[in-house]
Amino acid sequence: GRERAAEPGGVLEHLQTVPTLPEEWQDRQTQKNGVWKAASHCSEIRLHPSGALLFVGNRGHDSLAVFRVLEGDEGRLELASIVPTLGACPRNYNFSTDGRWVIVGNQDSDTLTVFECDIQKGTLTKAHQADCPAPNFVYTVPPPRKFVPNHAA
């Protein structure tokens, strides 16, 4: 059964396929240096710290697809929104430690875009944008912890 996936030697079972692009972008092709390829590719898949939302970055369409993780439905997904990243080539993104903010590194437009995340609606609202040369990884620093020295005798 499905519970075996967590066991050593367990198996995964396909449950669902969901598009990360609007219908008019699905199956689009582009040609670069004589090679045909998809016009948009997924860049990153991250689960929101709340566990309630799953985010997928789209390079080419330059967006984040936001899915609700449906409780009691084996973790199936439901599209909540597809949000433009307001830059080109969202290579990486991450959440603030409290999950309130999503920071997107738009590699080809040299920008970081900060969005406020509405967990209930699964929507993002632009809060700030800053210049940053070719961001390719976004890391949020955890809040400081009190340092307790270890004074072994």
TORKOL-4160 file (C-alpha; in steps of 0.2 Angstrom, whole numbers, padded with zeros to 4 digits, m for minus):
153
<pt num="1" X="0000" Y="0000" Z="0000"/>
<pt num="2" X="0004" Y="0018" Z="0000"/>
<pt num="3" X="0011" Y="0018" Z="0018"/>
<pt num="4" X="0026" Y="0007" Z="0011"/>
<pt num="5" X="0033" Y="0022" Z="0003"/>
<pt num="6" X="0040" Y="0028" Z="0020"/>
<pt num="7" X="0048" Y="0011" Z="0023"/>
<pt num="8" X="0066" Y="0007" Z="0017"/>
<pt num="9" X="0063" Y="m0001" Z="0000"/>
<pt num="10" X="0046" Y="0007" Z="m0002"/>
<pt num="11" X="0038" Y="0012" Z="m0018"/>
<pt num="12" X="0031" Y="0028" Z="m0024"/>
<pt num="13" X="0014" Y="0028" Z="m0033"/>
<pt num="14" X="0009" Y="0042" Z="m0046"/>
<pt num="15" X="m0007" Y="0051" Z="m0039"/>
<pt num="16" X="m0009" Y="0066" Z="m0050"/>
<pt num="17" X="m0001" Y="0077" Z="m0064"/>
<pt num="18" X="m0005" Y="0096" Z="m0063"/>
<pt num="19" X="0000" Y="0109" Z="m0076"/>
<pt num="20" X="0011" Y="0124" Z="m0069"/>
<pt num="21" X="0007" Y="0135" Z="m0084"/>
<pt num="22" X="m0009" Y="0144" Z="m0090"/>
<pt num="23" X="m0017" Y="0134" Z="m0104"/>
<pt num="24" X="m0011" Y="0146" Z="m0118"/>
<pt num="25" X="0007" Y="0142" Z="m0113"/>
<pt num="26" X="0006" Y="0123" Z="m0112"/>
<pt num="27" X="0015" Y="0114" Z="m0126"/>
<pt num="28" X="0023" Y="0130" Z="m0132"/>
<pt num="29" X="0040" Y="0127" Z="m0141"/>
<pt num="30" X="0055" Y="0139" Z="m0144"/>
<pt num="31" X="0070" Y="0137" Z="m0155"/>
<pt num="32" X="0087" Y="0142" Z="m0149"/>
<pt num="33" X="0103" Y="0138" Z="m0159"/>
<pt num="34" X="0093" Y="0126" Z="m0171"/>
<pt num="35" X="0086" Y="0116" Z="m0156"/>
<pt num="36" X="0068" Y="0115" Z="m0152"/>
<pt num="37" X="0063" Y="0115" Z="m0134"/>
<pt num="38" X="0049" Y="0119" Z="m0122"/>
<pt num="39" X="0046" Y="0138" Z="m0120"/>
<pt num="40" X="0046" Y="0136" Z="m0101"/>
<pt num="41" X="0054" Y="0125" Z="m0089"/>
<pt num="42" X="0051" Y="0122" Z="m0070"/>
<pt num="43" X="0065" Y="0128" Z="m0060"/>
<pt num="44" X="0061" Y="0125" Z="m0042"/>
<pt num="45" X="0048" Y="0115" Z="m0032"/>
<pt num="46" X="0046" Y="0120" Z="m0013"/>
<pt num="47" X="0034" Y="0117" Z="0000"/>
<pt num="48" X="0029" Y="0132" Z="0010"/>
<pt num="49" X="0034" Y="0131" Z="0029"/>
<pt num="50" X="0015" Y="0129" Z="0034"/>
<pt num="51" X="0014" Y="0113" Z="0023"/>
<pt num="52" X="m0002" Y="0121" Z="0015"/>
<pt num="53" X="0005" Y="0127" Z="m0001"/>
<pt num="54" X="0017" Y="0120" Z="m0014"/>
<pt num="55" X="0026" Y="0132" Z="m0026"/>
<pt num="56" X="0034" Y="0128" Z="m0043"/>
<pt num="57" X="0045" Y="0141" Z="m0052"/>
<pt num="58" X="0042" Y="0143" Z="m0071"/>
<pt num="59" X="0057" Y="0149" Z="m0081"/>
<pt num="60" X="0051" Y="0156" Z="m0098"/>
<pt num="61" X="0034" Y="0160" Z="m0092"/>
<pt num="62" X="0043" Y="0169" Z="m0078"/>
<pt num="63" X="0030" Y="0165" Z="m0064"/>
<pt num="64" X="0027" Y="0155" Z="m0049"/>
<pt num="65" X="0013" Y="0142" Z="m0049"/>
<pt num="66" X="0005" Y="0141" Z="m0031"/>
<pt num="67" X="m0005" Y="0125" Z="m0027"/>
<pt num="68" X="m0015" Y="0121" Z="m0011"/>
<pt num="69" X="m0011" Y="0105" Z="m0003"/>
<pt num="70" X="m0028" Y="0097" Z="0000"/>
<pt num="71" X="m0030" Y="0089" Z="0017"/>
<pt num="72" X="m0038" Y="0072" Z="0018"/>
<pt num="73" X="m0035" Y="0069" Z="m0001"/>
<pt num="74" X="m0018" Y="0060" Z="m0001"/>
<pt num="75" X="m0009" Y="0076" Z="m0003"/>
<pt num="76" X="m0017" Y="0080" Z="m0020"/>
<pt num="77" X="m0014" Y="0098" Z="m0027"/>
<pt num="78" X="m0026" Y="0111" Z="m0032"/>
<pt num="79" X="m0020" Y="0127" Z="m0042"/>
<pt num="80" X="m0023" Y="0143" Z="m0032"/>
<pt num="81" X="m0013" Y="0155" Z="m0043"/>
<pt num="82" X="0000" Y="0158" Z="m0056"/>
<pt num="83" X="0009" Y="0174" Z="m0052"/>
<pt num="84" X="0022" Y="0183" Z="m0063"/>
<pt num="85" X="0039" Y="0185" Z="m0054"/>
<pt num="86" X="0041" Y="0203" Z="m0061"/>
<pt num="87" X="0058" Y="0198" Z="m0069"/>
<pt num="88" X="0066" Y="0186" Z="m0081"/>
<pt num="89" X="0071" Y="0168" Z="m0077"/>
<pt num="90" X="0066" Y="0164" Z="m0059"/>
<pt num="91" X="0080" Y="0153" Z="m0055"/>
<pt num="92" X="0077" Y="0151" Z="m0036"/>
<pt num="93" X="0066" Y="0157" Z="m0023"/>
<pt num="94" X="0064" Y="0154" Z="m0004"/>
<pt num="95" X="0053" Y="0159" Z="0010"/>
<pt num="96" X="0056" Y="0169" Z="0026"/>
<pt num="97" X="0057" Y="0158" Z="0041"/>
<pt num="98" X="0040" Y="0163" Z="0046"/>
<pt num="99" X="0033" Y="0160" Z="0029"/>
<pt num="100" X="0025" Y="0177" Z="0027"/>
<pt num="101" X="0037" Y="0182" Z="0013"/>
<pt num="102" X="0043" Y="0174" Z="m0004"/>
<pt num="103" X="0059" Y="0180" Z="m0011"/>
<pt num="104" X="0062" Y="0176" Z="m0029"/>
<pt num="105" X="0079" Y="0178" Z="m0038"/>
<pt num="106" X="0076" Y="0183" Z="m0056"/>
<pt num="107" X="0093" Y="0178" Z="m0064"/>
<pt num="108" X="0092" Y="0186" Z="m0081"/>
<pt num="109" X="0084" Y="0202" Z="m0076"/>
<pt num="110" X="0096" Y="0205" Z="m0061"/>
<pt num="111" X="0082" Y="0207" Z="m0048"/>
<pt num="112" X="0076" Y="0200" Z="m0032"/>
<pt num="113" X="0057" Y="0202" Z="m0030"/>
<pt num="114" X="0049" Y="0200" Z="m0012"/>
<pt num="115" X="0031" Y="0195" Z="m0011"/>
<pt num="116" X="0019" Y="0194" Z="0003"/>
<pt num="117" X="0011" Y="0177" Z="0004"/>
<pt num="118" X="m0008" Y="0175" Z="0008"/>
<pt num="119" X="m0008" Y="0157" Z="0015"/>
<pt num="120" X="m0027" Y="0156" Z="0015"/>
<pt num="121" X="m0029" Y="0162" Z="m0003"/>
<pt num="122" X="m0013" Y="0155" Z="m0010"/>
<pt num="123" X="m0009" Y="0172" Z="m0018"/>
<pt num="124" X="0006" Y="0183" Z="m0018"/>
<pt num="125" X="0007" Y="0202" Z="m0018"/>
<pt num="126" X="0023" Y="0212" Z="m0023"/>
<pt num="127" X="0031" Y="0221" Z="m0008"/>
<pt num="128" X="0048" Y="0226" Z="m0014"/>
<pt num="129" X="0060" Y="0223" Z="m0029"/>
<pt num="130" X="0079" Y="0226" Z="m0028"/>
<pt num="131" X="0094" Y="0225" Z="m0040"/>
<pt num="132" X="0105" Y="0210" Z="m0038"/>
<pt num="133" X="0117" Y="0204" Z="m0051"/>
<pt num="134" X="0112" Y="0187" Z="m0058"/>
<pt num="135" X="0104" Y="0179" Z="m0042"/>
<pt num="136" X="0105" Y="0160" Z="m0043"/>
<pt num="137" X="0101" Y="0155" Z="m0025"/>
<pt num="138" X="0091" Y="0163" Z="m0012"/>
<pt num="139" X="0094" Y="0158" Z="0006"/>
<pt num="140" X="0085" Y="0165" Z="0021"/>
<pt num="141" X="0095" Y="0166" Z="0037"/>
<pt num="142" X="0086" Y="0159" Z="0052"/>
<pt num="143" X="0083" Y="0170" Z="0067"/>
<pt num="144" X="0098" Y="0170" Z="0079"/>
<pt num="145" X="0098" Y="0158" Z="0093"/>
<pt num="146" X="0105" Y="0162" Z="0110"/>
<pt num="147" X="0123" Y="0156" Z="0111"/>
<pt num="148" X="0126" Y="0145" Z="0126"/>
<pt num="149" X="0145" Y="0140" Z="0128"/>
<pt num="150" X="0149" Y="0123" Z="0132"/>
<pt num="151" X="0161" Y="0124" Z="0147"/>
<pt num="152" X="0166" Y="0106" Z="0150"/>
<pt num="153" X="0177" Y="0104" Z="0165"/>
